[in-house]
Amino acid sequence: MADLRPDLRPDLLAILDRIEPGTRALDVGCGDGVLMAALRDAKQVDARGIEIDGACVERCVAQGLSVVQGDADHDLTFYPDGAFDYAILSQTLQTAARPDHMLAELLRVGRRAFVSFPNFAYWRMRWALASRGRMPVTRHLPVTWFETQNIHHVTVKDFEELAGSLGITIENRWFFTREREIAGGGANWRAEYALFEVSGTTG
């Protein structure tokens, strides 16, 4: 697995390290398939994907990956209950029409789910708003407010409270800043983005 590690973002690497070999995983919003390819090659995972961008789907298929074009806000309903050991939603929760419904669907089709997202309470974002009065542009939020697909501004605390209200168990959590994992307290203001491993049911 060592040769795959440099190609992965830290949150994707954490997911790769946690997923058991030989299992089934659904990558929701899989992009160009970099995580799916790593799961397949390093751990022989039966990885499937759903992606709304047709060009990304073509790149995935060219790599021999099993990816369909679809809108996760609507098309997850077509997957049967418990079809996967893991469902993955990487840097996409903030674009979902209803993040609470999305979490419910992830944990319907998968026994566990990995969810990562940019933390809108990160201190640099707070400072940009306080000092300049404008929505910030960062490495993980690289476009202006009127171009972005982000429609929900979620924070670490927001996600933890939502999970609690839905009866979802947080199994693990990782926090990252400048492509490095950070430890200690204060993640809601120190973390640039976050990753949670969750289980349970909303239903």
DOMISE-30390 format. One record per residue (C-alpha): x, y, z; residue number from 1. Coordinates in nm, 3 decimals, decimal comma. Layout:
BEGIN
[[X Y Z] NUM],
...
This chain:
BEGIN
[[0,000 0,000 0,000] 1],
[[0,299 0,233 0,042] 2],
[[0,310 0,327 -0,325] 3],
[[-0,052 0,447 -0,310] 4],
[[-0,022 0,667 -0,004] 5],
[[0,136 0,980 -0,164] 6],
[[-0,150 1,004 -0,414] 7],
[[-0,425 1,032 -0,155] 8],
[[-0,554 1,323 0,051] 9],
[[-0,519 1,255 0,424] 10],
[[-0,892 1,191 0,469] 11],
[[-0,893 0,942 0,182] 12],
[[-0,586 0,774 0,325] 13],
[[-0,759 0,738 0,661] 14],
[[-1,056 0,576 0,487] 15],
[[-0,828 0,341 0,296] 16],
[[-0,654 0,238 0,618] 17],
[[-0,985 0,171 0,799] 18],
[[-1,171 -0,031 0,537] 19],
[[-1,129 -0,407 0,572] 20],
[[-0,989 -0,609 0,278] 21],
[[-1,234 -0,796 0,059] 22],
[[-1,539 -0,592 0,159] 23],
[[-1,791 -0,398 -0,050] 24],
[[-1,788 -0,018 -0,062] 25],
[[-1,995 0,248 -0,237] 26],
[[-1,818 0,578 -0,305] 27],
[[-2,085 0,848 -0,339] 28],
[[-1,957 1,140 -0,544] 29],
[[-1,647 0,940 -0,633] 30],
[[-1,492 1,203 -0,863] 31],
[[-1,216 1,059 -1,078] 32],
[[-1,206 0,735 -0,877] 33],
[[-0,873 0,779 -0,698] 34],
[[-1,003 0,626 -0,373] 35],
[[-1,189 0,348 -0,551] 36],
[[-0,875 0,250 -0,742] 37],
[[-0,672 0,244 -0,419] 38],
[[-0,934 0,031 -0,243] 39],
[[-0,942 -0,211 -0,534] 40],
[[-0,566 -0,238 -0,580] 41],
[[-0,450 -0,227 -0,218] 42],
[[-0,729 -0,413 -0,042] 43],
[[-0,922 -0,602 -0,311] 44],
[[-1,237 -0,416 -0,214] 45],
[[-1,539 -0,452 -0,442] 46],
[[-1,569 -0,075 -0,490] 47],
[[-1,862 0,081 -0,672] 48],
[[-1,922 0,449 -0,739] 49],
[[-2,187 0,706 -0,825] 50],
[[-2,086 1,041 -0,974] 51],
[[-2,286 1,325 -1,129] 52],
[[-2,006 1,456 -1,357] 53],
[[-2,003 1,266 -1,686] 54],
[[-1,636 1,340 -1,758] 55],
[[-1,537 1,194 -1,422] 56],
[[-1,748 0,886 -1,488] 57],
[[-1,563 0,835 -1,818] 58],
[[-1,226 0,860 -1,643] 59],
[[-1,336 0,605 -1,385] 60],
[[-1,463 0,361 -1,645] 61],
[[-1,136 0,398 -1,838] 62],
[[-0,959 0,268 -1,525] 63],
[[-1,186 -0,036 -1,512] 64],
[[-1,388 0,102 -1,220] 65],
[[-1,758 0,028 -1,176] 66],
[[-1,915 0,375 -1,171] 67],
[[-2,257 0,497 -1,278] 68],
[[-2,363 0,852 -1,352] 69],
[[-2,627 0,974 -1,112] 70],
[[-2,738 1,234 -0,862] 71],
[[-2,686 1,107 -0,507] 72],
[[-2,964 1,333 -0,377] 73],
[[-3,212 1,114 -0,565] 74],
[[-3,047 0,798 -0,694] 75],
[[-2,931 0,635 -0,370] 76],
[[-3,291 0,523 -0,325] 77],
[[-3,232 0,267 -0,600] 78],
[[-2,972 0,078 -0,394] 79],
[[-3,105 -0,200 -0,168] 80],
[[-3,076 -0,194 0,210] 81],
[[-2,743 -0,318 0,343] 82],
[[-2,593 -0,366 -0,003] 83],
[[-2,248 -0,248 0,111] 84],
[[-2,021 -0,282 0,411] 85],
[[-1,921 0,084 0,376] 86],
[[-2,066 0,396 0,215] 87],
[[-1,831 0,689 0,153] 88],
[[-1,921 1,055 0,110] 89],
[[-1,603 1,258 0,067] 90],
[[-1,616 1,640 0,066] 91],
[[-1,974 1,627 -0,063] 92],
[[-2,209 1,655 0,237] 93],
[[-2,219 2,035 0,210] 94],
[[-2,354 2,006 -0,147] 95],
[[-2,642 1,772 -0,058] 96],
[[-2,993 1,912 -0,074] 97],
[[-3,072 1,757 0,266] 98],
[[-2,763 1,639 0,455] 99],
[[-2,980 1,463 0,715] 100],
[[-3,152 1,259 0,443] 101],
[[-2,817 1,187 0,282] 102],
[[-2,680 1,046 0,608] 103],
[[-2,989 0,830 0,643] 104],
[[-2,939 0,690 0,294] 105],
[[-2,568 0,624 0,351] 106],
[[-2,648 0,420 0,661] 107],
[[-2,933 0,243 0,487] 108],
[[-2,718 0,111 0,203] 109],
[[-2,400 0,063 0,414] 110],
[[-2,335 -0,083 0,759] 111],
[[-2,092 0,203 0,824] 112],
[[-2,026 0,532 0,653] 113],
[[-1,732 0,769 0,614] 114],
[[-1,822 1,137 0,578] 115],
[[-1,572 1,420 0,525] 116],
[[-1,643 1,789 0,474] 117],
[[-1,478 2,133 0,494] 118],
[[-1,525 2,287 0,838] 119],
[[-1,684 2,629 0,797] 120],
[[-1,586 2,722 1,154] 121],
[[-1,212 2,694 1,077] 122],
[[-1,036 2,996 1,225] 123],
[[-0,904 3,125 0,893] 124],
[[-1,258 3,134 0,757] 125],
[[-1,379 3,313 1,070] 126],
[[-1,100 3,567 1,034] 127],
[[-1,175 3,626 0,667] 128],
[[-1,538 3,697 0,746] 129],
[[-1,456 3,915 1,048] 130],
[[-1,177 4,116 0,888] 131],
[[-1,293 4,147 0,527] 132],
[[-1,664 4,080 0,553] 133],
[[-1,653 3,844 0,254] 134],
[[-1,700 3,472 0,206] 135],
[[-1,350 3,322 0,204] 136],
[[-1,184 3,127 -0,076] 137],
[[-0,952 2,850 0,051] 138],
[[-0,782 2,535 -0,075] 139],
[[-1,085 2,328 0,026] 140],
[[-1,334 2,595 -0,081] 141],
[[-1,153 2,712 -0,395] 142],
[[-1,425 2,909 -0,575] 143],
[[-1,622 3,222 -0,496] 144],
[[-1,960 3,212 -0,321] 145],
[[-2,159 3,255 -0,643] 146],
[[-1,976 2,971 -0,822] 147],
[[-1,967 2,714 -0,544] 148],
[[-2,183 2,403 -0,527] 149],
[[-2,182 2,428 -0,147] 150],
[[-2,529 2,504 -0,019] 151],
[[-2,489 2,414 0,351] 152],
[[-2,220 2,562 0,574] 153],
[[-2,152 2,274 0,813] 154],
[[-1,911 2,280 1,107] 155],
[[-1,763 2,005 1,322] 156],
[[-2,010 2,087 1,600] 157],
[[-2,300 2,097 1,356] 158],
[[-2,221 1,748 1,229] 159],
[[-2,177 1,604 1,579] 160],
[[-2,509 1,753 1,690] 161],
[[-2,686 1,625 1,378] 162],
[[-2,549 1,274 1,432] 163],
[[-2,669 1,280 1,792] 164],
[[-3,016 1,399 1,696] 165],
[[-3,047 1,120 1,439] 166],
[[-2,927 0,845 1,671] 167],
[[-2,609 0,793 1,470] 168],
[[-2,302 0,662 1,650] 169],
[[-1,970 0,833 1,579] 170],
[[-1,715 0,550 1,573] 171],
[[-1,407 0,755 1,482] 172],
[[-1,316 1,109 1,389] 173],
[[-1,014 1,269 1,225] 174],
[[-0,931 1,637 1,182] 175],
[[-0,695 1,791 0,929] 176],
[[-0,527 2,125 0,865] 177],
[[-0,288 2,196 0,577] 178],
[[-0,300 1,831 0,469] 179],
[[-0,189 1,705 0,810] 180],
[[-0,390 1,532 1,080] 181],
[[-0,420 1,737 1,398] 182],
[[-0,474 1,610 1,752] 183],
[[-0,598 1,768 2,070] 184],
[[-0,903 1,978 2,144] 185],
[[-1,059 2,274 1,972] 186],
[[-1,123 2,097 1,642] 187],
[[-1,423 2,316 1,564] 188],
[[-1,193 2,616 1,514] 189],
[[-0,859 2,442 1,443] 190],
[[-0,964 2,191 1,174] 191],
[[-0,972 2,291 0,809] 192],
[[-1,174 1,981 0,729] 193],
[[-1,300 1,675 0,914] 194],
[[-1,368 1,305 0,861] 195],
[[-1,614 1,096 1,061] 196],
[[-1,679 0,722 1,062] 197],
[[-2,037 0,660 1,166] 198],
[[-2,275 0,369 1,220] 199],
[[-2,628 0,311 1,330] 200],
[[-2,966 0,382 1,183] 201],
[[-3,179 0,689 1,147] 202],
[[-3,492 0,492 1,097] 203],
